[in-house]
Amino acid sequence: MRDILPALDRWYAAGSPFGLATVVAVSRSAPREPGAAMAVGPDDEVVGSVSGGCVEGAVFELAREVVADGEARLETFGYSDEDAFTAGLTCGGEITLLVRAVSPGTDPAFGEVAASVAGNEPVTVATVVDGPARRGATLAVWPGRRAGTLGTAGLDVAVTADARGELAQGATGLRHYGPHGERREDAVTVFLQSFAPPPRMLVFGAIDYAAAVARIGAFLGYRVTVCDARPVFATPKRFPAGAEVVVDWPHRYLRGTETDGRTVLCVLTHDPKFDVPLLEEALRRPAAYIGAMGSRRTHDDRLKRLRDAGVDGAELARLRSPVGLDLGARTPEEVAVSVAAEIVALRWGGTGKPLTMTDGAIHPGRTDPRERNN
């Protein structure tokens, strides 16, 4: 929903009700993940997508209906061989949507949530999806406060605790509770949508390849920082707008920078005096991806220097070097695509092979969040 918030915030500030459809569960080869959203606002303006085009027509009508009558709906769309021309997913997957009306009267905390997301302040929104509670009721949870209610004090307390746990992980999914917050599967189903600050991409080495990697990192939703010890190269005008540019020795900057399990580090210096102390620091801290550029000869020399520095085998196994997937890339932009492809593949467990050379599910391991998050 983050990408459509500017339009939602504008409608909300004007007091114009809008219909908001959110993906709350998926299975098999569904095109969008939980949290994807589409909204229908004043004058039938549409923003966002929940299926890449398969069911948007039907969702448009549902959104108009919930604005008209104020009743939230829970709808599941799949693919039917018997009636392939009805609204459904031609990919063979299934999505479940919560469609609700949003306005200052129905959701008083929405404006605060939108402001927090825009300002990269962490917040989780809990919404009743099903069960003996008002469908569409919301509770917004920040690290130190909350706003709204799901109907009972016990339910609010239990959901607040879980919401803060999800927020720490940047996770989104369904949970099940009894009417007073007991952990039960036969009562209230609540969708927890976490808006954690964007993950960080740290790019070391202010070269032309770094500019291309920074651009594609921003496109993928990372908050990008470029660091180089050489001020003549580390200048903001050489990098995309929004990227932070730091002049410092890479290992010294990283030592004073917090990383977590979502952080991506791209070491493009391919100079031992920069990348060996940097990687020695990087391989001993939390990160989702640590990649280093260089030839195979550079890689072999780098490994020897890191071993001599005391980096052990388990730590070295985290290093993706030479960086990127084998795409035959040559230009900085092509190399950036190769690096981004490896980051995405590592995140989701992809093989990196052409899909024509694989079989089975395109999204292996995906399960219905209703089953996974009990």
C-alpha positions in Angstrom: 0.0 0.0 0.0 3.0 2.3 0.5 3.1 3.2 -3.2 -0.5 4.5 -3.3 -0.5 6.3 0.0 -0.1 9.8 -1.5 -3.4 9.5 -3.3 -5.1 8.0 -0.2 -3.8 10.7 2.0 -5.1 13.4 -0.4 -8.6 11.9 -0.5 -8.6 11.4 3.3 -7.5 15.0 4.0 -10.3 16.2 1.7 -12.8 14.1 3.7 -13.6 12.0 0.6 -14.5 8.4 1.4 -12.7 5.8 -0.7 -12.9 2.0 -1.1 -9.7 0.2 -0.2 -9.1 -3.4 -1.3 -6.1 -5.2 0.4 -4.7 -8.6 -0.4 -4.8 -10.5 3.0 -4.1 -14.0 1.8 -2.6 -15.7 -1.3 -1.9 -19.3 -2.5 -0.1 -20.9 -5.3 0.9 -18.6 -8.2 -1.0 -15.5 -7.1 0.5 -12.3 -8.7 0.7 -10.1 -5.7 1.8 -10.5 -2.0 -0.3 -9.8 1.1 -0.5 -6.1 1.7 -0.9 -5.2 -2.0 -3.7 -2.7 -2.4 -6.0 -1.0 -4.8 -8.3 1.9 -4.0 -11.2 3.7 -5.7 -11.7 7.3 -4.8 -13.7 10.3 -5.8 -14.9 10.4 -9.5 -14.0 6.7 -9.7 -10.2 7.4 -9.7 -8.3 4.2 -9.3 -4.8 3.7 -7.8 -2.9 0.5 -7.2 -3.4 -3.1 -8.2 -4.2 -6.4 -6.4 -3.7 -8.9 -9.3 -2.0 -7.3 -12.2 -5.2 -6.9 -14.1 -7.1 -10.2 -13.6 -9.7 -9.1 -11.1 -9.4 -5.4 -11.0 -12.8 -4.8 -12.7 -14.7 -6.8 -10.1 -12.7 -5.1 -7.3 -13.6 -1.7 -8.7 -17.3 -2.6 -8.3 -16.8 -4.0 -4.8 -15.0 -0.8 -3.7 -17.8 1.4 -5.0 -20.3 -0.8 -3.1 -18.5 -0.6 0.3 -18.3 3.2 0.0 -22.1 3.3 -0.8 -23.3 1.0 2.1 -20.3 1.0 4.5 -20.2 -2.8 4.8 -16.7 -4.3 4.5 -16.4 -7.4 2.3 -14.1 -10.4 2.2 -13.8 -11.9 -1.3 -11.7 -14.7 -2.7 -10.8 -14.9 -6.4 -9.3 -18.0 -8.1 -9.3 -19.6 -11.5 -12.1 -21.8 -12.8 -11.8 -23.9 -15.9 -15.6 -24.1 -16.1 -16.1 -20.4 -16.3 -12.9 -18.8 -17.5 -14.5 -15.5 -18.5 -15.7 -14.6 -15.0 -13.4 -12.5 -12.7 -10.5 -14.8 -11.7 -6.8 -15.4 -11.8 -5.6 -16.9 -15.1 -2.3 -17.8 -13.3 -4.1 -20.5 -11.4 -3.6 -19.0 -8.0 -6.0 -17.6 -5.4 -6.2 -14.3 -3.6 -8.4 -13.2 -0.7 -9.2 -9.5 -0.4 -10.6 -7.3 2.3 -12.5 -4.4 0.8 -13.5 -1.6 3.2 -14.5 2.0 3.2 -12.1 4.6 4.6 -12.9 8.1 5.7 -12.1 10.3 8.8 -15.4 9.0 10.3 -14.7 5.3 9.8 -10.9 5.2 10.4 -9.8 8.2 12.5 -6.2 7.0 12.8 -5.6 6.6 9.0 -4.1 10.1 8.6 -1.6 9.4 11.4 -0.7 6.0 9.8 -0.2 7.7 6.4 2.1 10.3 8.0 4.1 7.6 9.8 4.6 5.6 6.6 5.6 8.7 4.7 8.1 9.6 7.4 9.5 6.1 7.7 8.2 5.7 11.2 7.4 2.1 12.0 3.7 1.2 12.4 1.5 -1.9 12.1 -2.2 -1.7 11.1 -4.4 -4.5 12.5 -7.7 -5.0 10.7 -10.5 -7.5 11.5 -11.0 -9.8 8.5 -13.5 -12.3 9.8 -15.2 -13.6 12.9 -17.4 -12.2 15.7 -16.0 -8.7 15.5 -16.8 -5.8 13.2 -15.2 -6.6 9.9 -13.0 -3.7 8.8 -12.3 -2.4 12.4 -8.7 -1.2 12.7 -6.1 -0.8 15.4 -2.9 1.2 14.6 0.1 0.2 16.6 3.4 2.1 17.0 6.3 1.1 19.2 5.1 3.3 22.0 1.4 3.9 21.4 -1.8 2.8 19.6 -5.0 4.2 18.2 -8.4 2.7 17.4 -10.0 -0.6 18.6 -10.9 -4.0 17.3 -13.9 -4.2 19.7 -12.7 -5.5 23.1 -9.9 -4.5 25.4 -8.5 -8.1 25.6 -8.4 -8.4 21.8 -6.7 -5.0 21.6 -4.0 -6.0 24.1 -3.2 -9.3 22.4 -3.1 -7.9 18.9 -0.9 -5.0 20.1 1.7 -7.4 21.4 1.7 -9.4 18.2 1.7 -6.3 16.1 4.9 -5.0 17.8 6.5 -8.4 17.3 5.6 -8.4 13.6 6.8 -4.8 13.2 10.3 -5.8 14.5 10.4 -8.3 11.6 8.7 -6.1 9.0 6.2 -9.0 8.6 2.7 -9.1 7.3 0.1 -11.9 7.8 -3.1 -13.2 9.4 -3.6 -14.1 13.1 -6.4 -15.8 14.9 -7.8 -14.8 18.4 -10.7 -15.5 20.7 -13.0 -12.5 21.4 -10.9 -11.5 24.4 -7.5 -12.1 22.9 -7.1 -15.9 23.4 -5.0 -17.7 20.8 -7.8 -19.6 19.0 -8.4 -20.4 15.3 -12.2 -20.5 15.5 -12.9 -16.9 16.4 -11.6 -13.5 15.1 -9.2 -13.4 12.2 -7.0 -10.2 12.1 -4.7 -9.0 9.3 -1.5 -7.5 10.6 0.2 -5.2 8.0 3.6 -3.9 9.0 5.1 -0.7 7.6 8.7 -1.0 8.7 11.2 1.6 7.4 12.6 0.6 4.0 15.5 -1.8 4.2 19.0 -0.3 3.6 21.3 -0.8 0.7 24.9 0.2 1.4 27.0 0.6 -1.7 30.8 0.9 -1.2 32.9 2.4 -3.9 31.8 5.5 -5.8 32.3 4.2 -9.3 30.0 4.1 -12.4 28.9 0.6 -11.4 27.9 2.0 -8.0 25.7 4.7 -9.6 23.8 2.0 -11.6 23.5 -0.3 -8.5 22.2 2.7 -6.5 19.5 3.4 -9.1 18.2 -0.2 -9.2 18.4 -0.4 -5.4 16.1 2.6 -5.1 13.8 1.1 -7.7 13.6 -2.1 -5.5 12.6 0.0 -2.5 15.9 0.2 -0.6 17.1 3.3 1.2 20.5 3.7 -0.5 23.7 5.0 0.9 26.9 5.2 -1.2 30.2 5.4 0.7 33.8 6.1 -0.6 36.9 7.5 1.1 37.7 9.6 -2.0 35.8 12.9 -2.0 36.5 13.6 -5.7 34.3 10.6 -6.5 31.8 10.6 -3.6 29.7 13.6 -4.8 25.9 13.6 -4.8 25.6 14.8 -8.4 27.1 11.5 -9.6 24.3 9.5 -7.9 20.5 9.3 -8.1 18.4 11.8 -6.2 17.6 10.5 -2.7 20.7 8.5 -2.3 22.8 9.4 0.7 26.5 10.0 -0.2 29.1 9.6 2.5 32.8 10.4 2.4 34.6 8.1 4.8 36.7 5.0 4.9 34.2 2.2 4.2 35.1 -0.1 7.1 35.0 2.9 9.5 31.6 4.0 8.2 30.2 0.5 8.5 31.5 0.1 12.0 29.4 3.0 13.1 26.3 2.0 11.1 23.5 -0.2 12.3 22.5 -3.1 10.0 19.9 -5.8 10.3 18.6 -8.9 8.6 17.2 -6.9 5.7 20.3 -4.9 4.9 22.1 -5.3 1.6 25.8 -4.6 1.2 27.4 -4.2 -2.2 31.2 -3.9 -2.1 32.3 -2.5 -5.5 35.7 -1.1 -4.5 37.7 -4.1 -5.7 40.8 -2.7 -4.0 42.3 -4.7 -1.1 43.0 -1.7 1.1 39.3 -0.8 1.1 37.4 -4.1 0.7 39.4 -6.4 3.0 38.8 -4.4 6.2 35.3 -3.6 5.1 34.4 -7.3 4.4 36.1 -8.3 7.7 33.6 -6.0 9.4 30.6 -6.9 7.2 30.8 -10.6 7.4 30.5 -10.5 11.2 27.3 -8.5 11.4 23.6 -9.0 10.4 22.9 -8.6 6.7 20.6 -10.2 4.1 23.2 -10.0 1.3 26.9 -9.2 1.1 28.3 -9.1 -2.4 31.8 -8.1 -3.6 32.8 -7.1 -7.1 36.0 -8.4 -8.8 37.5 -11.0 -11.1 38.0 -14.6 -10.0 41.7 -13.8 -9.4 40.6 -10.8 -7.2 38.2 -13.1 -5.4 40.9 -15.7 -4.7 43.3 -13.1 -3.4 40.5 -11.5 -1.3 39.6 -14.8 0.3 43.3 -15.4 1.3 43.6 -12.0 2.8 40.3 -12.4 4.7 41.5 -15.8 6.1 44.7 -14.2 7.1 42.7 -11.6 8.9 40.9 -14.3 11.0 37.6 -14.5 9.1 36.4 -18.1 9.4 34.8 -20.5 6.9 31.2 -19.9 8.1 31.7 -16.2 7.8 33.3 -16.4 4.3 30.3 -18.6 3.2 28.1 -15.5 3.5 30.1 -13.7 0.8 28.6 -13.5 -2.7 31.7 -13.1 -4.9 32.1 -12.4 -7.7 29.0 -10.4 -7.2 25.8 -11.0 -9.3 24.2 -13.8 -11.4 25.7 -15.0 -14.7 23.8 -12.9 -17.2 26.8 -12.0 -19.4 26.5 -8.5 -18.2 29.0 -5.9 -19.5 27.8 -2.3 -18.9 27.3 -0.8 -15.5 23.5 -1.0 -16.0 23.6 -4.7 -17.0 25.8 -5.5 -14.0 23.3 -3.7 -11.7 20.6 -5.9 -13.1 22.8 -9.0 -12.4 23.4 -7.8 -8.8 19.7 -7.0 -8.3 18.7 -10.4 -9.7 21.0 -12.2 -7.2 19.6 -10.1 -4.3 16.0 -11.0 -5.3 16.8 -14.7 -5.9 18.5 -15.0 -2.5 15.6 -13.2 -0.8 13.0 -15.6 -2.2 15.0 -18.8 -2.6 15.1 -18.6 -6.4 17.4 -20.8 -8.5 18.5 -18.1 -11.0 17.6 -20.5 -13.8 15.4 -19.5 -16.7 11.8 -20.5 -15.9 11.6 -22.5 -19.1 14.2 -24.8 -17.5 12.2 -25.3 -14.3 8.9 -27.0 -13.6 6.4 -27.0 -10.7 5.2 -23.9 -8.9 6.7 -20.6 -10.0 6.6 -19.4 -6.4 7.8 -22.5 -4.5 7.3 -22.6 -0.8 4.4 -20.1 -0.8 1.7 -21.2 1.5 -1.6 -19.6 2.6 -0.8 -17.1 5.4 -3.9 -18.4 7.1 -2.1 -21.7 7.6 1.4 -20.3 8.1 0.8 -17.7 10.7 -1.3 -19.5 13.3 
